[in-house]
């Protein structure tokens, strides 16, 4: 519209100079044309168009602005300045139309400027006044009466008004949609943060159960055994204390790893999963055997850590609840998946209600194991019969699942 305004204004000046050279009103026409062009150019600076008021930030956006300040918004001119500017433009144009009716061609861009500057009712009234001047100018230029001169300008004005209203409604709908998208994105981000917090809490609880709790339980059992045999068999008691000291050292390493969120210390220094599983124990009264089947394949760090934690959690359950004397760990690489089997010769339980074999305040181990397997897209199978032991099998795909 700005380009159209200056194009029509230049065409009107050129037409007037070609049709009426050397007339006394020519200097006035040129001066008024320059004035009208300057006023139109200065419009945005003095308040020719309305700017959207700055959005009042929510408490969340205020905190964000302190860290990442937003670029300054343009100041919104006062309505008085906008109306004064538009009045000067329209008055200059009216004088030009009265002196040279051909300047009525500039009315269409002024229609849009009026609609953008004034409230709807005032804009419609001013557009009607401009249309009247356009009709009068066209009749003055015409040598004979033409009904089209009475119908065409109002039709153009109505079309311009309808187009502007339609565009304004679309812009408002887009702004509302953008606001909804921003609000939805903020809500989604808040939800993701809450879910991440819950997942991290669950991960830490599983880590603590499978590591620190197991180590503390082993230390308790060893120290109790040392206390019982301290007088009758000092050598065995000291051996129990030394073993408890080693377990305490591993527990300290686990605690530090939890703080720094590092990989399991059993897998540090290039130690493979098989070696880490082979080094596990379930306490002084349970013999742990390890078997490796198939050709070992490289596993992601996350999968290795999860399988190690599954084995530690299963051994903790065996030590605390099964009364077993032997536990067998079998790590099998089957091409497209890796399977970890943990079997014991303990008392077993009814597979449908495994929690009945544990005290009422325990039983976190199996849910933690299920959660770890589920996070890796694998499957967990538990087979147990009372009096015949338990077999726990965790199968994890080597390729990520859909």
Wavefront OBJ file of the C-alpha trace (Angstrom):
o trace
v 0.000 0.000 0.000
v 2.863 2.408 0.704
v 4.379 1.711 -2.718
v 0.965 2.101 -4.357
v 0.443 5.448 -2.612
v 3.711 6.944 -3.865
v 3.178 5.491 -7.332
v -0.300 7.044 -7.585
v 0.924 10.337 -6.126
v 3.753 10.507 -8.675
v 1.372 9.631 -11.509
v -1.031 12.375 -10.398
v 1.758 14.989 -10.308
v 3.008 13.908 -13.751
v -0.503 14.036 -15.227
v -1.119 17.479 -13.811
v 2.190 18.860 -15.129
v 1.522 17.398 -18.578
v -2.066 18.622 -18.772
v -1.661 22.026 -17.067
v 1.854 23.424 -17.614
v 2.637 26.920 -16.478
v -0.576 27.568 -14.534
v -0.527 29.792 -11.411
v -1.621 26.865 -9.224
v 1.259 24.615 -10.345
v 3.704 25.721 -7.580
v 0.982 25.079 -5.014
v 0.285 21.644 -6.452
v 3.983 20.736 -6.343
v 4.407 22.089 -2.802
v 1.304 20.268 -1.548
v 2.423 17.014 -3.233
v 5.821 17.222 -1.539
v 4.123 18.018 1.778
v 1.775 15.051 1.400
v 4.692 12.728 0.575
v 6.687 13.949 3.578
v 3.716 13.565 5.890
v 3.131 10.033 4.641
v 6.797 9.141 5.103
v 6.830 10.547 8.628
v 3.669 8.660 9.546
v 5.266 5.639 11.315
v 7.605 7.957 13.240
v 4.858 10.212 14.589
v 2.226 7.514 15.033
v 0.676 6.830 11.678
v -0.070 3.180 12.457
v -0.889 1.387 15.642
v 1.562 -1.017 17.190
v 0.531 -3.946 19.360
v 0.973 -3.117 23.052
v 3.756 -4.996 24.742
v 2.637 -8.283 26.221
v 2.574 -8.355 30.001
v 4.935 -11.144 30.955
v 3.804 -13.933 33.201
v 5.921 -14.786 36.265
v 7.697 -17.451 34.189
v 8.555 -15.024 31.399
v 9.765 -12.457 33.912
v 12.330 -14.922 35.184
v 13.313 -15.708 31.611
v 13.732 -12.039 30.736
v 16.212 -11.579 33.545
v 18.502 -14.106 31.896
v 17.707 -13.465 28.235
v 16.273 -9.952 27.840
v 13.914 -9.591 24.916
v 14.543 -6.923 22.262
v 12.785 -3.627 22.999
v 9.344 -3.237 21.469
v 8.439 -0.112 19.517
v 6.592 2.437 21.575
v 2.879 2.722 20.925
v 1.962 6.266 19.858
v -0.949 7.925 21.617
v -4.319 8.012 19.766
v -4.187 11.812 19.730
v -0.928 11.857 17.767
v -2.206 9.235 15.338
v -5.407 11.130 14.663
v -3.556 14.435 14.296
v -1.206 12.911 11.745
v -4.071 11.334 9.791
v -5.981 14.617 9.873
v -3.013 16.459 8.345
v -2.637 13.834 5.608
v -6.344 13.848 4.745
v -6.540 17.664 4.842
v -3.563 17.974 2.485
v -5.059 15.384 0.155
v -8.460 17.134 0.165
v -6.837 20.444 -0.795
v -4.974 18.694 -3.608
v -8.177 17.072 -4.861
v -9.946 20.413 -4.847
v -7.098 22.006 -6.839
v -6.450 18.979 -9.077
v -9.147 16.263 -9.138
v -6.728 13.679 -10.574
v -5.155 13.327 -7.107
v -8.275 11.405 -6.113
v -6.429 8.289 -7.309
v -4.486 8.262 -4.017
v -7.668 7.520 -2.080
v -7.361 3.713 -2.071
v -4.086 3.602 -0.063
v -5.571 6.244 2.238
v -8.536 3.906 2.821
v -6.211 1.297 4.320
v -4.274 3.895 6.299
v -7.549 5.156 7.767
v -8.708 1.643 8.657
v -5.383 0.897 10.363
v -5.324 4.147 12.311
v -8.866 4.814 13.534
v -11.433 2.734 15.400
v -13.878 0.866 13.126
v -16.785 3.350 13.263
v -14.620 6.441 12.856
v -12.678 4.739 10.057
v -15.912 3.862 8.210
v -17.112 7.458 8.498
v -13.832 8.866 7.182
v -13.736 6.321 4.341
v -17.235 7.502 3.366
v -16.047 11.122 3.317
v -13.041 10.210 1.183
v -15.309 8.307 -1.192
v -17.530 11.377 -1.590
v -14.509 13.470 -2.583
v -13.417 10.767 -5.028
v -16.863 10.730 -6.689
v -16.924 14.519 -6.888
v -13.427 14.580 -8.412
v -14.306 11.932 -11.010
v -17.465 13.814 -12.005
v -15.453 17.002 -12.338
v -12.922 15.338 -14.632
v -15.605 13.711 -16.752
v -16.916 15.619 -19.780
v -20.269 13.780 -19.638
v -22.291 12.123 -16.921
v -21.374 8.478 -16.385
v -23.263 6.314 -13.829
v -20.105 4.267 -13.288
v -18.495 7.293 -11.689
v -21.145 7.155 -8.973
v -20.950 3.377 -8.471
v -17.289 2.472 -8.946
v -15.690 4.546 -6.111
v -18.137 3.307 -3.408
v -17.677 -0.255 -4.655
v -13.889 0.086 -4.463
v -14.150 1.605 -0.999
v -16.431 -1.214 0.183
v -14.120 -3.838 -1.331
v -11.063 -2.263 0.301
v -12.843 -2.156 3.655
v -13.972 -5.791 3.346
v -10.473 -6.950 2.398
v -8.956 -5.100 5.335
v -11.492 -6.494 7.806
v -10.892 -10.013 6.486
v -7.122 -9.617 6.771
v -7.435 -8.168 10.269
v -9.586 -11.090 11.393
v -7.077 -13.552 9.959
v -4.251 -11.737 11.747
v -6.156 -11.871 15.041
v -6.835 -15.583 14.551
v -3.137 -16.169 13.844
v -2.136 -14.207 16.933
v -4.566 -16.238 19.038
v -3.199 -19.465 17.532
v 0.381 -18.391 18.242
v -0.570 -17.538 21.843
v -2.169 -20.983 22.216
v 0.903 -22.670 20.762
v 3.216 -20.766 23.097
v 1.009 -21.619 26.077
v 0.850 -25.270 25.034
v 4.609 -25.386 24.572
v 5.161 -23.975 28.038
v 2.728 -26.480 29.556
v 4.410 -29.312 27.649
v 7.827 -28.171 28.837
v 6.566 -28.058 32.427
v 5.081 -31.551 32.041
v 8.324 -32.883 30.595
v 10.261 -31.374 33.478
v 7.940 -33.025 35.982
v 8.186 -36.366 34.177
v 11.959 -36.029 34.018
v 12.071 -35.309 37.732
v 9.946 -38.371 38.507
v 12.027 -40.560 36.194
v 15.226 -39.331 37.822
v 13.810 -40.049 41.266
v 12.866 -43.546 40.146
v 16.322 -44.076 38.654
v 18.035 -42.931 41.847
v 15.789 -45.122 43.985
v 16.656 -48.138 41.818
v 20.358 -47.265 41.935
v 20.302 -46.954 45.716
v 18.353 -50.197 46.123
v 20.634 -52.172 43.814
v 23.928 -50.795 45.148
v 24.053 -48.987 48.465
v 21.258 -50.985 50.090
v 22.812 -54.260 48.947
v 26.243 -53.267 50.236
v 24.868 -52.150 53.586
v 22.927 -55.397 53.932
v 26.044 -57.432 53.155
v 28.087 -55.458 55.652
v 25.444 -56.007 58.316
v 25.437 -59.753 57.732
v 29.236 -59.960 57.756
v 29.598 -57.868 60.895
v 26.929 -59.926 62.666
v 28.763 -63.126 61.664
v 32.059 -61.628 62.881
v 30.463 -60.699 66.201
v 29.180 -64.256 66.699
v 32.560 -65.872 65.938
v 34.875 -63.258 67.456
v 35.607 -65.237 70.597
v 35.477 -68.779 69.211
v 37.161 -68.219 65.819
v 39.037 -64.882 65.656
v 40.559 -65.637 62.251
v 37.161 -66.129 60.632
v 35.810 -63.042 62.369
v 38.699 -60.925 61.045
v 38.074 -62.318 57.564
v 34.439 -61.234 57.803
v 35.534 -57.763 58.922
v 37.990 -57.482 56.022
v 35.277 -58.542 53.581
v 32.894 -55.995 55.095
v 35.616 -53.346 54.718
v 35.942 -54.167 51.012
v 32.182 -53.976 50.568
v 32.194 -50.614 52.359
v 34.832 -49.355 49.931
v 32.666 -50.421 46.974
v 29.658 -48.760 48.581
v 31.635 -45.549 48.938
v 32.524 -45.706 45.246
v 28.842 -46.239 44.421
v 27.850 -43.247 46.535
v 30.381 -41.059 44.759
v 29.152 -42.329 41.383
v 25.596 -41.456 42.291
v 26.719 -37.960 43.171
v 28.625 -37.509 39.912
v 26.220 -39.623 37.808
v 29.013 -41.728 36.369
v 28.950 -45.238 34.997
v 28.994 -48.146 37.493
v 32.471 -48.527 38.968
v 32.429 -52.242 38.089
v 32.431 -51.180 34.420
v 35.163 -48.536 34.781
v 38.699 -48.937 33.431
v 37.514 -50.907 30.411
v 36.020 -53.764 32.442
v 33.448 -55.620 30.353
v 29.981 -56.663 31.423
v 30.946 -60.341 31.635
v 33.858 -59.612 33.978
v 31.679 -57.351 36.118
v 29.005 -60.066 36.416
v 31.632 -62.696 37.204
v 32.881 -60.576 40.116
v 29.455 -60.239 41.776
v 28.668 -62.000 45.038
v 25.533 -62.452 47.122
v 27.100 -62.747 50.555
v 29.249 -65.292 52.404
v 26.570 -67.993 52.498
v 25.612 -68.029 48.795
v 27.805 -69.379 46.021
v 27.462 -67.382 42.791
v 28.387 -69.009 39.483
v 28.668 -67.224 36.160
v 28.305 -68.624 32.618
v 28.825 -66.870 29.301
v 27.154 -68.209 26.179
v 27.572 -67.013 22.605
v 29.976 -64.488 21.140
v 30.007 -61.267 23.166
v 28.857 -58.230 21.187
v 29.473 -54.596 22.094
v 26.605 -53.179 24.122
v 25.641 -49.562 24.756
v 26.803 -48.218 28.094
v 23.197 -47.823 29.174
v 22.433 -51.495 28.458
v 25.561 -52.735 30.244
v 24.771 -50.593 33.291
v 21.132 -51.782 33.339
v 22.078 -55.485 33.078
v 24.609 -55.121 35.868
v 22.042 -53.391 38.083
v 19.471 -56.090 37.275
v 21.915 -58.757 38.369
v 22.766 -56.880 41.563
v 19.097 -56.348 42.389
v 18.265 -60.008 41.743
v 21.145 -61.186 43.928
v 19.992 -58.826 46.676
v 16.532 -60.406 46.532
v 18.024 -63.889 46.563
v 20.134 -63.113 49.623
v 17.321 -61.450 51.575
v 14.269 -63.525 50.674
v 15.079 -66.886 49.041
v 17.233 -68.767 51.548
v 19.221 -70.145 48.583
v 22.680 -71.685 48.800
v 23.572 -71.308 45.120
v 22.846 -68.705 42.435
v 23.714 -68.951 38.753
v 24.165 -66.011 36.381
v 24.052 -66.762 32.648
v 24.739 -64.060 30.055
v 23.727 -65.172 26.545
v 24.322 -63.339 23.282
v 21.713 -64.606 20.806
v 22.403 -62.497 17.743
v 19.657 -59.893 17.924
v 19.308 -59.847 21.704
v 21.175 -60.370 24.937
v 19.615 -62.431 27.720
v 20.562 -62.432 31.395
v 19.273 -65.393 33.444
v 19.519 -65.451 37.252
v 18.565 -68.773 38.865
v 18.644 -69.853 42.502
v 17.816 -72.979 44.497
v 15.872 -71.160 47.190
v 12.374 -71.532 48.571
v 10.717 -69.904 45.549
v 7.289 -68.327 45.559
v 4.033 -68.249 43.654
v 4.854 -66.326 40.490
v 1.484 -64.574 40.441
v 2.132 -63.011 43.875
v 5.898 -62.640 44.329
v 5.485 -59.961 46.954
v 4.157 -62.505 49.434
v 7.641 -63.912 49.852
v 8.981 -60.560 51.057
v 8.205 -58.536 54.138
v 5.447 -55.978 53.824
v 7.825 -53.031 53.798
v 10.117 -54.403 51.088
v 9.600 -55.631 47.542
v 11.138 -52.735 45.586
v 13.628 -54.968 43.780
v 11.340 -56.625 41.215
v 9.546 -53.373 40.232
v 12.945 -51.731 39.756
v 14.120 -54.614 37.565
v 10.937 -54.428 35.491
v 11.386 -50.685 35.053
v 14.975 -51.088 33.863
v 14.024 -53.769 31.336
v 11.066 -51.755 30.095
v 13.211 -48.636 29.580
v 15.452 -50.656 27.232
v 12.526 -52.117 25.284
v 13.103 -55.620 26.631
v 11.029 -58.294 28.354
v 11.229 -59.798 31.839
v 10.188 -63.365 32.659
v 9.988 -64.860 36.146
v 9.487 -68.578 36.740
v 9.204 -69.842 40.275
v 7.654 -72.717 42.173
v 7.498 -72.939 45.971
v 10.345 -75.138 47.170
v 12.041 -75.362 43.763
v 13.782 -72.026 43.392
v 13.354 -69.119 40.987
v 14.579 -68.227 37.499
v 14.554 -64.592 36.410
v 15.227 -63.880 32.724
v 15.789 -60.374 31.280
v 15.901 -60.151 27.483
v 17.095 -56.910 25.871
v 17.250 -56.295 22.100
v 20.610 -55.291 20.692
v 18.947 -52.874 18.244
v 16.571 -50.147 19.471
v 12.938 -51.125 19.143
v 10.265 -48.959 17.545
l 1 2 3 4 5 6 7 8 9 10 11 12 13 14 15 16 17 18 19 20 21 22 23 24 25 26 27 28 29 30 31 32 33 34 35 36 37 38 39 40 41 42 43 44 45 46 47 48 49 50 51 52 53 54 55 56 57 58 59 60 61 62 63 64 65 66 67 68 69 70 71 72 73 74 75 76 77 78 79 80 81 82 83 84 85 86 87 88 89 90 91 92 93 94 95 96 97 98 99 100 101 102 103 104 105 106 107 108 109 110 111 112 113 114 115 116 117 118 119 120 121 122 123 124 125 126 127 128 129 130 131 132 133 134 135 136 137 138 139 140 141 142 143 144 145 146 147 148 149 150 151 152 153 154 155 156 157 158 159 160 161 162 163 164 165 166 167 168 169 170 171 172 173 174 175 176 177 178 179 180 181 182 183 184 185 186 187 188 189 190 191 192 193 194 195 196 197 198 199 200 201 202 203 204 205 206 207 208 209 210 211 212 213 214 215 216 217 218 219 220 221 222 223 224 225 226 227 228 229 230 231 232 233 234 235 236 237 238 239 240 241 242 243 244 245 246 247 248 249 250 251 252 253 254 255 256 257 258 259 260 261 262 263 264 265 266 267 268 269 270 271 272 273 274 275 276 277 278 279 280 281 282 283 284 285 286 287 288 289 290 291 292 293 294 295 296 297 298 299 300 301 302 303 304 305 306 307 308 309 310 311 312 313 314 315 316 317 318 319 320 321 322 323 324 325 326 327 328 329 330 331 332 333 334 335 336 337 338 339 340 341 342 343 344 345 346 347 348 349 350 351 352 353 354 355 356 357 358 359 360 361 362 363 364 365 366 367 368 369 370 371 372 373 374 375 376 377 378 379 380 381 382 383 384 385 386 387 388 389 390 391 392 393 394 395 396 397 398 399 400 401 402
